[in-house]
Amino acid sequence: EKLSAQGDIILAQDKREFLIFGHSGMMSGSNFLETAAGVKTSLEKGYVMPRDGSITAISTNLEILKSNPGSLEVIIYRNGEQVSFGNTLDAGTSGVKKDYDVQAGSTVTFHAGDVVSVYVKSEGDVSWGDVTTLVEITTKS
């Protein structure tokens, strides 16, 4: 009748965490984004996954400073290999752009120790900046 102890209120087995990537300021061409600690990622550097899980969502907000026909593709890498999930933003007009996508938990998986990083691939002569990209990961424990 009385609740004597309260544990984790979330009853689902899945736990969600968020990896924050970004860049403050202007960039031209293609480049890796930085972690929340300000460290520029690469094919080898990024967030190390502490447990097994999957990538379940990505969202990006950035500003096109110099437009040109083409696009910006936000690419997630796992252990230096591109995964089949990301964001694509039209670079044909200047201004603030956003994109977001979600997917099932078993689509793009990772293992404890895998490294996740994010790269922005530019098509055309485009300048962009002030990027915030959020990658949602889901783990079972």
N, C-alpha and C positions, 0 to 999 in steps of 0.2 A: 504494500500500500504506500509506503514511503520510499522515495529514492534515497538510498543511503550513500551511494557512491556514483559519481558520474565519470564515465570514460569518454572515449571517442564517440561523439554524437553521430558522425557519418557512419551509416550502416553498410554502405556499399564496400565491396572489396577493393575497388580501384581507388588509387590515390593520385591526384593531379598535382603536378608541379609546373612551374613556368620558367623557361630559360629566356633571359632578356638580352637582346642584341641591339646594336644601334651605332649611330655615328652622329656627332654634333658638328655642324659645319658643312661646307660644300665639298663634293667629289665630282670628278669627271671620269668617264670610263667605268671599267669593272673593278670591284674591290671586295675584300672580306670586311665584314662588320666587326665591331668590338663587343666584348662581353660587358655586363653591368659594372665590372671592375675596371673597365677602360682598356683591357688587353685586346689587341687586334688578333682575331682568330686567323687560322690558316687551315690547310689540309691536315696538319698535325696538331694544331692548338685549338682548344675550345673547351666546352664543358665536358668533364668526364662523368659518365653515367654511373651512379653508385649502386644501381640494381637493374635487373632486367625490366623491360617495359616496351612501350611503343610511342611513336609520335602521333598525336591525335588532332592537333590544330596548329595553324600558323596565321598570324595577322601582321600586317605591315602598314605603316603610315609614314609617308615621306613627301618631300616637296620637289617637284620638277622645277629647276631654276632656269635652265636653258632647254627648251623643247626642241624636238626634231622627230620626224617620223621614226617610229620604232617602239621599243618597249624596254622596261627593266624587269628582269626575272630574278626573284629572290629564291635562291637555291639552298636547300639544306644538305649538308654533307655529314655522313656517318663514316668515321674512320677513313676520311679522304675520298670517299666515293659518293657521288650524287645519289640522293634518294628520289623517288618518283612523286614528290610532293613539294609544293612551294606556292609562291604568289607571282602573278604577272600584272604589271601596271603599265598602262598606256603612257608613252612619253611624248605623244604628239602635241600636247598642250601644256603650258606652264600651270603651276598651282599645286595645291596639296592633294595627294592621291591616297587611296586606301584600298586594301584587298584583304580578304580573310577566307579561310577554308578549314573545314573539319573533315575527318575521316574515321572509319571504324578502327578500333584499337588493335586489331591484328594485321593491319595493312603494312605499316612500316615499323618493324620491331628493332630493338637493340638489346645488347647484353651489358651487364656490369663491366665497366672498364672501357666501353666504346666512347669515342670522342665525337661530339656534335658541334658543328660550326655552321656559319651562314655566310653566303657569298651573294653579291649583287652583280648580275651580268647585264651589261649595257649594250643595247643594239643602237647604232647610230651615234652621232655627236651630241650627247646629252649630258647636262650637268644636273646633279641632284644633291640633296642633302637633308639634314635633320631627320634621320631615319630612326624609327622605333619598330623593331620586329619582336614579336612575342611568339615563342614556340612552346606549345603545351605538350608535356609528356605525361603518360599515364603508366603507373606501376601497380603491381598486385600486392606488394607488401611494404 
